[in-house]
Amino acid sequence: MKKIITALFAVLTTPMISFAQIADGSSAGPFQDLLVNIMRFTNDVLIPFIIGIGFLVFVWGIFLYFIAGGADEEKRVKGRSLMVSATIGFVVIIIFFGILNLLTTSTGLEGETLRGIPEVPMPRG
């Protein structure tokens, strides 16, 4: 019960933490930058990577089911299992993507850009 209350408190205070701004309207500091960087990395890099891995697993399951498992029932069962697991993985990652975007929108961090990321200077000319 204590863990549920702690998790509920953390979820309910996230908007207040992210909206905690200095009086002149500037950024809330390093914690807000950390939240923005984590959300951007998750949306732009991590989720597409996981979807790509899930797609490869699904294609491998199709290969095992239709091509390699033509006469071998064991490979057909393994291929079917991989396709079902990949489909469940797609659903879970899409739900996670939706929840993350819901949190990003509700906390006001959707328009933010990454800060503090080193950049390679572009040559002039």
Secondary structure, DSSP 4 states (H G I P E B T S, - for coil): -HHHHHHHHHHHHHHHHHH---TTS----HHHHHHHHHHHHIIIIIHHHHHHHHHHHHHHHHIIIIIITSS-HHHHHHHHHHHHHHHHHHHHHHHHHHHHHHHHHHHT-TT----S---PPPPP-
